[in-house]
Amino acid sequence: VGLNRIVLEPALQQQESFVEPALWVSWRHMGDCKVLSPGELIGICNDLFAKEMCLHHLPWSFCKMYAVDFCEKLNAIAPEDLSDVLREDDVGMSKMVDKALEEFFPETPEASVQTGRY
């Protein structure tokens, strides 16, 4: 459900993130989540995630680059269009992942780099 209790259309799809902004910024949930069928939900505590990532230089740098890009895209969305579900068209997450991968693994052929997410 988005802001003003608008029903999400289409419903959350496979491999889409739910409330990803809460991982990168202080986030207030925009609505209620009601499931229509069984699925998987993985919860990540943003504080523990940050503490673990900062122990490892490469993942930390990768996440930092992604988070900066994510926040820039998030800030470009009009407040009335914000939702707990940000689709690929909203922020271009796969492009941000690809950009970060190219930055950290410039010699890896594109065909062998797969994000497995989008």
MOLINCOR-V999307 format. One line per field, one symbol per residue. psi: psi as a letter, one per 20 degrees, with the letter a starting at -180 (. if undefined). A space follows every 50 residues. Layout:
BEGIN
psi=???
END
This chain:
BEGIN
psi=paqkkpppprrprqjqqokhhihhrpppqibqppqirqaqppppohghgg gghiiogghggghggggggghggghipqhiiqrioprghgilghhhgggg ghgimhipqhhiophjg.
END
